[in-house]
Amino acid sequence: MILQIMWVSWLMVLVLLWPVAATTRLDVKPGCQEKCGNVSVPYPFGILEPSCAMNDDFFLNCSTSNDEGHPELLFGINMPISNISEPEGTVTLGIYAAFSCYNKTGIQTASFSQYMILRSGPFMFSNTRNIFTATGCDTFAAVTNSESNYGAACISLCTEYAEMSDGNPCSGSGCCQTSIPKGLKSLYYSLSAFYNYTNVSDFNPCGFAFLADNRSLKISDWPLYRTPKYGKDAYATDVVIEWVVRNETCEQAKANTSAYACGANADCTYHESGQGYRCSCNEGFEGNPYLLEGCQGKLVMDSFLV
């Protein structure tokens, strides 16, 4: 009899708590749109109405001006967003690769140099997620920033066809890579050649250079025989940018209570790579730490043992 009463009591507790556990996590301000196309837009970002974002830095353009007329989430004017991660503090963009092509006589037939500058505010290219990569058998690829206080380059050479394999590192034969430093807000990359591809044009007419997320980059997608595409079919790579809510330390942020970005049951976390702070839910809570009541208590089902 006692066991039956205890079992009924546990069931009543579970029934009372179930709506809390089953509630869908709220990631946007009330009345604001959660998605642009198939991309989720968690607060502090917002779309359609500026009031849906924390401030102008996080207000994004949900555009339908593309050829298909489908909603497309853009960072800046023309960088499409494929993912926003609030827990990681990242935004993944699609950015076109630079290229340089030559014919058999060494005359350049096509070229494109890439220049990217992030909007004002607390955004920077991730130095831990991105890697600068170049492919080709006669390729000199350079990357700099607009302030001209950073520059790097890599050289990729080969005299015969090299298979671009995901299992082999980019060691300079058909492919080369170099890292970028933390805190960069602009990047310019371009290519040049030593012999204008005259010795390798039969199997390698073009060199490519691009920044790419090292989690998703597949070198096998960049064979040496590849040639450029243009317009909406142009080759784009996933590039990760990091963000902080403000370029302040946690001490500075907490001292300014009217502008403090972390909600209830959340705390400030300083990120050295971004030189600013983000927010995270306290232990035992989960949700969006930037919303006033975004961090809710967890329902630990393991405690209900029979």
C-alpha positions as CSV (number, residue, x, y, z in Angstrom):
1,M,0.0,0.0,0.0
2,I,2.8,2.4,0.9
3,L,4.7,1.6,-2.3
4,Q,1.5,2.3,-4.3
5,I,1.1,5.7,-2.6
6,M,4.8,6.6,-3.3
7,W,4.4,5.6,-7.0
8,V,1.3,7.8,-7.3
9,S,3.1,10.7,-5.7
10,W,6.1,10.4,-8.1
11,L,3.6,10.3,-11.0
12,M,1.9,13.5,-9.8
13,V,5.3,15.2,-9.5
14,L,6.2,14.1,-13.1
15,V,2.9,15.3,-14.4
16,L,3.3,18.7,-12.8
17,L,6.8,19.1,-14.1
18,W,6.3,17.7,-17.5
19,P,5.0,20.9,-19.1
20,V,8.2,22.7,-17.9
21,A,10.4,20.0,-19.5
22,A,8.4,19.8,-22.7
23,T,8.3,23.6,-23.2
24,T,10.1,24.6,-26.4
25,R,13.3,26.6,-25.8
26,L,12.7,30.2,-26.5
27,D,15.6,31.8,-28.5
28,V,14.1,35.0,-29.6
29,K,12.3,38.0,-28.0
30,P,8.6,37.7,-27.8
31,G,6.9,38.5,-31.1
32,C,10.0,38.2,-33.1
33,Q,10.7,35.8,-36.0
34,E,12.8,32.8,-35.2
35,K,14.1,31.9,-38.7
36,C,15.1,33.4,-42.0
37,G,14.5,30.6,-44.5
38,N,15.9,27.5,-42.8
39,V,18.5,29.4,-40.6
40,S,17.6,29.9,-37.0
41,V,18.3,33.5,-35.7
42,P,18.8,33.4,-31.9
43,Y,18.9,36.5,-29.8
44,P,21.0,38.7,-29.4
45,F,20.6,38.6,-33.2
46,G,17.3,39.6,-34.8
47,I,15.7,40.2,-38.1
48,L,12.8,42.2,-39.7
49,E,12.5,44.7,-36.8
50,P,15.6,46.4,-35.2
51,S,13.9,45.9,-31.8
52,C,14.3,42.1,-32.2
53,A,18.1,42.4,-31.9
54,M,20.2,43.5,-28.9
55,N,21.5,46.5,-30.9
56,D,22.2,47.5,-34.5
57,D,25.4,45.3,-34.6
58,F,23.2,42.2,-34.3
59,F,20.4,43.2,-36.6
60,L,20.6,41.0,-39.8
61,N,19.2,41.3,-43.2
62,C,16.7,38.6,-44.2
63,S,16.6,39.2,-47.9
64,T,14.4,37.8,-50.7
65,S,16.3,39.5,-53.5
66,N,18.0,36.4,-54.8
67,D,17.0,34.8,-58.1
68,E,14.8,32.1,-56.5
69,G,13.0,34.7,-54.2
70,H,13.6,32.5,-51.2
71,P,14.5,34.2,-47.8
72,E,18.3,34.4,-47.4
73,L,20.0,35.6,-44.2
74,L,22.9,37.9,-45.0
75,F,25.8,39.3,-43.0
76,G,26.6,42.7,-44.4
77,I,25.6,43.2,-48.1
78,N,26.3,39.8,-49.7
79,M,27.7,37.2,-47.3
80,P,25.0,34.5,-46.8
81,I,24.8,33.0,-43.4
82,S,24.3,29.2,-43.0
83,N,24.5,28.9,-39.2
84,I,24.4,31.0,-36.0
85,S,25.6,29.3,-32.8
86,E,24.7,31.1,-29.7
87,P,26.5,28.7,-27.3
88,E,29.8,28.8,-29.4
89,G,29.5,32.5,-30.2
90,T,30.0,31.9,-34.0
91,V,28.4,32.8,-37.3
92,T,29.2,30.7,-40.4
93,L,29.3,32.6,-43.7
94,G,29.7,31.6,-47.3
95,I,32.5,33.5,-49.0
96,Y,33.8,33.1,-52.5
97,A,37.3,31.8,-53.2
98,A,39.9,33.8,-55.1
99,F,41.3,32.3,-58.3
100,S,43.8,32.9,-61.1
101,C,43.8,31.0,-64.4
102,Y,46.2,30.8,-67.4
103,N,46.1,29.3,-70.9
104,K,48.9,27.0,-72.4
105,T,50.9,30.0,-73.5
106,G,50.9,31.6,-70.1
107,I,48.4,34.4,-70.7
108,Q,46.1,35.0,-67.8
109,T,42.5,34.2,-68.8
110,A,40.6,34.8,-65.5
111,S,41.3,36.2,-62.0
112,F,39.4,37.2,-58.9
113,S,40.8,38.6,-55.7
114,Q,38.7,38.4,-52.5
115,Y,38.3,41.3,-50.0
116,M,36.2,40.9,-46.9
117,I,35.5,43.5,-44.2
118,L,33.2,42.7,-41.3
119,R,30.6,45.2,-40.2
120,S,31.4,47.5,-37.3
121,G,31.0,46.0,-33.9
122,P,32.3,43.0,-31.9
123,F,33.0,40.6,-34.8
124,M,36.2,39.0,-35.9
125,F,37.4,36.1,-38.1
126,S,38.0,33.0,-36.0
127,N,41.6,32.1,-35.8
128,T,40.9,28.7,-34.2
129,R,38.2,27.5,-36.7
130,N,39.6,29.0,-40.0
131,I,42.6,28.1,-42.1
132,F,43.9,29.9,-45.1
133,T,44.3,27.4,-48.0
134,A,45.7,27.6,-51.5
135,T,45.7,24.9,-54.3
136,G,47.6,24.6,-57.5
137,C,51.0,23.6,-59.0
138,D,52.3,27.2,-59.6
139,T,50.6,29.1,-56.8
140,F,51.7,31.9,-54.6
141,A,48.8,33.0,-52.3
142,A,48.9,36.0,-50.0
143,V,46.6,37.1,-47.3
144,T,46.7,40.6,-45.6
145,N,44.3,42.9,-43.7
146,S,43.2,46.4,-44.5
147,E,45.3,47.9,-41.7
148,S,48.4,46.4,-43.3
149,N,49.6,45.2,-39.9
150,Y,49.2,41.5,-40.8
151,G,50.4,39.5,-43.8
152,A,51.1,35.8,-44.6
153,A,51.6,33.7,-47.6
154,C,52.0,30.1,-48.7
155,I,53.5,28.5,-51.9
156,S,52.1,25.4,-53.6
157,L,54.2,23.8,-56.3
158,C,54.2,20.5,-58.3
159,T,55.3,19.2,-61.6
160,E,52.8,16.4,-62.1
161,Y,49.2,15.8,-61.1
162,A,48.7,15.4,-57.4
163,E,45.5,13.9,-56.0
164,M,43.9,16.2,-53.5
165,S,43.2,13.8,-50.6
166,D,41.5,14.6,-47.3
167,G,43.9,12.1,-45.6
168,N,47.0,14.0,-46.7
169,P,48.1,17.3,-45.2
170,C,48.6,20.4,-47.3
171,S,52.4,20.3,-47.4
172,G,53.1,22.5,-50.3
173,S,52.7,20.0,-53.2
174,G,49.5,20.9,-54.9
175,C,48.1,22.5,-51.7
176,C,49.4,24.8,-48.9
177,Q,47.9,26.2,-45.7
178,T,48.7,28.9,-43.1
179,S,46.9,30.1,-40.0
180,I,45.5,33.5,-39.3
181,P,46.0,35.5,-36.0
182,K,43.1,36.3,-33.6
183,G,41.2,39.6,-33.8
184,L,41.2,40.2,-37.6
185,K,38.2,42.2,-38.9
186,S,39.3,42.3,-42.6
187,L,41.0,40.1,-45.0
188,Y,42.3,40.4,-48.6
189,Y,43.7,37.4,-50.4
190,S,45.0,37.1,-53.9
191,L,47.2,34.8,-56.1
192,S,50.1,35.0,-58.5
193,A,52.2,32.5,-60.4
194,F,55.9,32.0,-61.0
195,Y,55.7,30.4,-64.5
196,N,52.1,31.3,-65.4
197,Y,51.2,27.6,-65.2
198,T,52.9,26.9,-68.6
199,N,54.4,23.7,-67.3
200,V,51.3,22.3,-65.7
201,S,48.3,23.8,-67.7
202,D,47.4,20.4,-69.1
203,F,46.1,19.2,-65.8
204,N,46.2,22.4,-63.6
205,P,45.0,25.6,-65.4
206,C,44.0,27.5,-62.2
207,G,45.1,28.3,-58.7
208,F,42.6,28.9,-55.9
209,A,42.9,30.6,-52.5
210,F,40.3,30.7,-49.7
211,L,39.7,30.9,-46.0
212,A,37.7,27.9,-44.7
213,D,36.3,26.3,-41.6
214,N,38.7,23.5,-40.7
215,R,35.8,21.4,-39.5
216,S,34.1,21.3,-42.8
217,L,36.9,21.8,-45.4
218,K,37.5,18.8,-47.7
219,I,40.6,19.2,-49.8
220,S,39.2,16.5,-52.1
221,D,36.6,19.0,-53.2
222,W,39.5,21.1,-54.8
223,P,41.1,18.9,-57.5
224,L,43.8,20.5,-59.6
225,Y,41.8,20.4,-62.8
226,R,39.1,22.6,-61.2
227,T,38.1,25.8,-63.1
228,P,36.1,28.8,-61.8
229,K,32.4,29.2,-61.8
230,Y,30.6,32.5,-61.6
231,G,27.5,34.1,-60.1
232,K,25.4,32.0,-57.8
233,D,27.3,28.9,-58.8
234,A,30.7,30.4,-57.8
235,Y,32.7,28.3,-55.4
236,A,32.2,29.4,-51.8
237,T,33.7,28.1,-48.6
238,D,32.3,28.1,-45.0
239,V,34.1,30.8,-43.0
240,V,33.5,31.2,-39.3
241,I,33.4,34.5,-37.5
242,E,33.3,34.9,-33.7
243,W,31.3,37.5,-31.8
244,V,31.1,38.9,-28.3
245,V,28.3,41.1,-27.1
246,R,30.6,43.9,-26.1
247,N,34.3,44.7,-26.1
248,E,34.5,44.8,-22.4
249,T,35.8,42.7,-19.5
250,C,33.3,41.1,-17.2
251,E,34.2,43.6,-14.5
252,Q,33.4,46.5,-16.8
253,A,30.2,44.9,-18.0
254,K,28.8,44.2,-14.5
255,A,29.6,47.7,-13.4
256,N,27.3,49.1,-16.1
257,T,24.1,47.4,-15.0
258,S,21.9,49.2,-17.6
259,A,23.9,47.7,-20.5
260,Y,24.7,44.3,-19.0
261,A,23.7,41.7,-21.5
262,C,23.3,38.6,-19.4
263,G,19.8,37.6,-18.2
264,A,18.7,35.9,-15.0
265,N,20.5,32.7,-14.0
266,A,23.3,33.6,-16.4
267,D,26.8,34.9,-15.9
268,C,29.5,36.7,-17.9
269,T,32.4,34.9,-19.6
270,Y,35.3,36.8,-21.0
271,H,36.7,35.5,-24.3
272,E,40.3,36.5,-24.9
273,S,40.2,35.6,-28.6
274,G,37.3,38.0,-29.1
275,Q,38.6,40.5,-26.6
276,G,35.1,40.9,-25.0
277,Y,32.5,39.0,-23.1
278,R,29.6,36.6,-23.9
279,C,27.0,35.1,-21.5
280,S,26.3,31.5,-20.5
281,C,23.6,29.9,-18.3
282,N,24.6,29.0,-14.7
283,E,25.1,25.4,-13.8
284,G,21.8,23.6,-13.6
285,F,20.1,25.9,-16.1
286,E,19.9,25.9,-19.9
287,G,18.5,28.2,-22.6
288,N,19.4,31.5,-24.1
289,P,21.4,33.5,-21.5
290,Y,20.9,36.8,-23.4
291,L,17.1,36.8,-22.8
292,L,15.8,38.2,-19.5
293,E,14.3,34.8,-18.5
294,G,16.1,32.7,-21.1
295,C,18.0,30.3,-18.7
296,Q,15.5,27.8,-17.2
297,G,16.1,25.1,-14.7
298,K,16.8,21.6,-16.0
299,L,14.5,18.7,-15.2
300,V,16.8,15.8,-14.1
301,M,14.9,12.7,-14.9
302,D,17.6,10.5,-13.5
303,S,16.4,11.5,-10.0
304,F,13.1,9.8,-10.5
305,L,14.2,6.3,-9.8
306,V,11.6,3.6,-9.0
